[in-house]
């Protein structure tokens, strides 16, 4: 007799290897009501794509609209803190629907267009070589600490015009913001420390850009305030968002992709034979196979049927990218890591009007990282049998990835 499907999305098994759990959900109940957390869990590719392309039915204004307390449960004494966090989060452009979302996104869209991002490729290549020179001199590397974190952090900090010496402090604050989607009862206190710290750090920089704008990303956001699209609080909240999202997801792409290659040495050898030809398809497969972002939440804007289930207005709906990208109805042999896969219609960056603003930058950094690794190192050997992931519902994030090479 089959056991019941657990509602606990934070067990060590689900955190460290979510794919068997997602596969069972997708097969038995692809649009499932999670009673424990009062949220619909959507795991099939078809329903995920339909959901994200119907933005008018599923609102992004989660923190503004959600009538329920946060999940998992927090300490009662932190409920006042939760109200502060709701207001802070609600200032982010990704927490808005059209037409406000479109107006806000337009402020930044030109900065992130593919032609503009391509201009950063030489700098990314140079930074990669410098980081790998240091690692090679040591004869070993924690891919997370020595490569995956410093590379995208360097890039986004430079885009925002932040001093080089501030990067460790920026990373420290950014890591606190990642606690929002974890399970610890005191997680909102840690998140609040990060939010308030980044606001204090960014405020004088925004003042400088308002008085003397340059060509960096902070100046672009300041221009949004000058034209009346953003308030000052929205400028600060979106600067923090771009700072964190601009490096955290790429960190996971590099780490998860490197681990996939380690576990599939035949694909590493295939990539090594012709990196230039396989660069793009290999990066896309890394994005699909072990996606940086696991899930995103919406709020039902009205009553709607999804996969035969009656979703009610204001219901929470969380769609799982990791589950959709391994759906056998959408991908042949979905659990196989194949860097020649084509077509590869993964949803690692979402779809529709909320398609990831920084997708081009993430792809560029991932491509150059994997190219440099395969051209420099014959093979990697894991230095631990026990890999640990951060216990978060929205990101697929390793704590460390120590390797050596022959």
N, C-alpha and C positions, 0 to 999 in steps of 0.2 A: 504494500500500500504506500503510495507516494506521500511524502511529508509535505506539510503546508509550507508555502513560500513565506519566508521571514519578511517582516516590514522594516527591520533594522538595516539601514543603509550604511551604518558606520562600524559594522563588525570587522575585525582584522581580515577575515577571509575576503569580504567584499571590497575592502580598501586595497589590499595587496594584489588581488587578482579578481577584478569584478566581472570578467567575461563569462565564466560559467553561470554566475548569478543572472547577468543580463540575458544570456541565451535562454535560460529557463523562463524568465519573465516574458521574453519576446515570443516564445513558443506557446506558453500556457495562457498568458494574460497580457497582451501587448499594450493595452490601455488599462492600467490597474489602479484602483483606489487604495492608497496606503493609509490604513486606518490610524496607525501610530502617529504619523506626522500630518495627517489630514491634507494629503496632496495626491493628485493624479500623477502616475509614473508612466511615461510614454517611451516605448523602447523599439518599435518597429520603424523601419526606414520610411515606409509609405506614410504612416501617420505623422512622423516627425516632420517630413518635408511639407505635408499638407498644413500642419500647424504653423510652421514658421513662415509660410507663404500667405497665410491669412492673418496678417498683423492686426486687421481691424476687429477680429474676433478674440484675439488673445493679447491683452494689453501688456506692455512693458513697464507700466507704472506700478510695479510690484510693491514698493515700499510706501507709495502713496495710497494704494487701494486695498492692500491686504487687511482684512478685518480681524485676522487671527493673531495670536501671539507667535513669537518665533519658534522654530523647531530645529533641533531638539530643545527641550525645556531649558530655560535660563533661571538663574536665581531671581526670586521675587524682588530683591533689592535692586536689581539691574533694570527693571522695567522703565524707570525714568530715563536711564541711559539709552534704552532702546528707542525712545521717542526722539532723542537727539540724533541717533544713527539713521532713523527713518528720514528725517529732514535732510541730513547730509547726503545720504544715498540718492534721495529724490532729486537733488540738484544735478546729477550726472545726466548727460544727454542720452545715454542708453536706457535711462529710466523714464523716457518720455515717448509718447505716441505722436503720430502726425497730427497737425502740421508742425508743432514745436520741434519734434525730433528732426524733421527735414531742415528746418531753419538752423538748428544748432549744428547739425552734421555738415551743412554747407560751409560753415566757418572754417572747418578743418579739412574738408575733403580735398581741396586743391593741394594742400601740403603733402597729402599721402597718395597723390596720383602716381601711377606706375613710372612715368617719365621722371618725376621728381625723386622718387625712391631710388631709381637706377643710379643717380648721381652719387649716392652714398656707397655704392658697391666697392670702389677702391679703398675707402676708409675701412670698411668692414674687412676686406681682404688683408689689409695691413695689420689691423688689430688682431685678427686670427693668427697670423704668422708670429706676431710678438708673443701672444699667449702660448702658442704651441712650442716656440723656441724655449720658453721658460720651463714648460712641462718636460720637454725632451731632455733638457739639461739635468733634470732631477731623475729621469729614468722611470718615473711613474706619475700617475695623474688621478685625481678625483675629478672626473668629467664634470660633475656638478659644481664643485667649489672652484676649480682651476680654469674652467673653460666656459661651461654653459651659463653660469651666473655673470662673470665679468664681461663677456662679449656683448650681450644685448643691453646690459646695464650701461656700459660705456656708450653704446650707440644712442640710446634714448636720452641719456643725460647730455650728450653732445648736441643732439637735436634740440633739446630744451635750453641749451646755453648754460648748463650748470657747471660749476667749478669741478675739476677732476678730483680734488681732495675731498669733496663732499660725498662721493659715491658710496663709501662704506656706511655713512650715516643714512643716506637715502635708502639703501638696501635694508638696513635695520628697521626703518619705519615701514617700508613696503611689506616686509615679512609680517608685521603686526596686522596689516590690513587683510592678510590672507586668513585670519582667524574667523572672519565673519561666517564662513560656511563650514566651520568645524563643529565638533560636538561638545566641547568642554563647557560646563555650566558658566564659567567666568569669561568666556570668549569675547563678549562684548566689551569688557573692560580693556582687554588687550587691543582690540580693534580701535576703540576710542582713543587710546594712547597714540596709536599710529596716525589716525585721522587728525587729531589735534596737533601732533608733532609736524605732520606735513603741511598743515595749514599755517602754522607758525613759520616754517621754513620757506614756504612759497610766497607768503604775503609780501615781504619786502622785494622779492624778485619781480612780482607782478607790478608793484608800484614803480619799479625802475622801468619796466617795459611800457607802462602807461605814459610815463614822462619821456622816454627815449626808446621807441620801438626799434627792434632790429629785424633780422630775417629768420629768427628761431621760432620754435613752436610756441613758447610762452608769449611771444609777441603776437602770434596769430590769435591766441586766446584773448589777449588783452584787446586786440582789435574787435573781437566779438563783443566785448563790453562797451567799447567806444561807439559801436553801431547800434547798441541797444538790444542785441540778441541775447547776451548773457548779463546776469547780475554779477557782482563781485563774488558772492558765495558760489555761484555756478562756475565762474572762472577757476576758482580755487579747487572745487570738487572735481572738475574735469581735468585740470592739470594733474591732480593726484591720480585720477583714473588712467590717463594716458601714460603717466610715469610708471604705474604698476603694470597695467595691461601691456604696455609697450615693451616690457622685458620679461615678465613672468611666463607668459605663454611660450615665448621663444626658448626660454630656459628649458621648459619641458619638452618641446619639440626636439632640441638637440640631445637631451639626455635620453628620452624614450627612444628616439631614432637610433642612437648609438647602441643602446641595449638591444634593440631588435636586430641590428647587424651582428652583434656579438653572439646572439643566440641562433643566428642563421648565417654561419660562415660561408655557405655556398653563395649567398646573395652578396656578401662582402667581396668575394672573389669575382663574381660577375660584375659588380660595380667597378672594381679595380681595373678590369680589362678595358673599360671604356667609360670613364667618369663623365666626360663631356657630353656624351650622347645620353647617358642614363641619369644625369644630374636632376632634371626636373621630375621625371617619373619616380625616381627613388625618393625624393623629398615628399612628393604627394602620397606615396605609399606609407612613409613614416607618419604623415599626418593622419592617414586613415587607420592604420593598424593599431596605433596606441596614441590616441588623440590627446593633445595637451589639455583641452577642456573636456570634462566629462559631461556636464549638464548645465542647463540654463532654465530659469523659471519664468513663467508668465502667470497672468491672472485672467481668467475668463471674463471678457467684456460683456457677454450676454450668454443666455442659454444656447448650447450648441451640442450637436452629436459628433463624437469623435470615436471612430472605430467601433461604432455600435453602442457606445457608452454615453449616457446623458450627463454632460458637463453643465453645471449650473453657474449662473453669473456669480462672480467673485470667488469661484473655486480656484485653488492653486493648481497649476499644471506645470510639471517639470519634465522636460524632454532630455533624453540621454543620447548625446552625440556618440559616445563610445559604443552604445548598443546598436544604434542605427548603422554605424560604419562597419559592423560585423554581421549585418542581416543577410542571410543566404538568399533572400528574395531579391536582393539588390546587388550582391557581389558574389561572383563565383569563387568557391573555396574561401570564404571570408576570413577564416582563421589562419590562412597561409600568408606569410609575408613574401610578396612578390614585387620586386622593384620594377618589373616590366609591365605591371598591370595597366591595361587600357581597355575601355575607358575607366576612369576612377572618379566617380561622381560622389565623393565623400562630402560630409557636411561639417568638417572640422572647423570651418569658418562661418557656419550658419548658412543662410540663404535669404533672398529677398531684401527688403528695405533695411534690415538690421545686419546684413552681411558685414563681417568684421572689417572695420576701417583700416586696420593695420595689416591686413592679409598679405599685401605685396611686400611689406617690410619683413614680415616673419618668413615668408618664402625665400627672400633674398638672403637673409642671415642663415637660414637652414641650409640652403643650397651651398653657400660658400663654406659653412662649417663642415658639412659632409664631404665636400670636394677636398678640402685641406686634409681632413683626417685620412681619407682613403689614399691620397697621393703621398702621404708622409709615413703612415704606419702600415706594416704588413698585416698585422692582426692584433687584436686586443685580447687580453685574458683577464677575466673578473678576479678580483682579489678577495671576494667574499661570496659565500653561498646564500647569505641572508640579506636580501634587499628589503628596505623599508620605504613605505610611502607615507606622505603626510595625510592624516585622517580628515580629508576634506571632501565634501560632496560634489564640488564643482570643478576641481582640478585633478589631473593625474600627474602627481609630482613626487619624484624620488627624493629621499633625504640625502643620499650620496651614491656615487657610482665609481668606486676605486678600481683602476685598471693598471696593468703593466703591458709591455709588448716585447716581442723578441727582437 
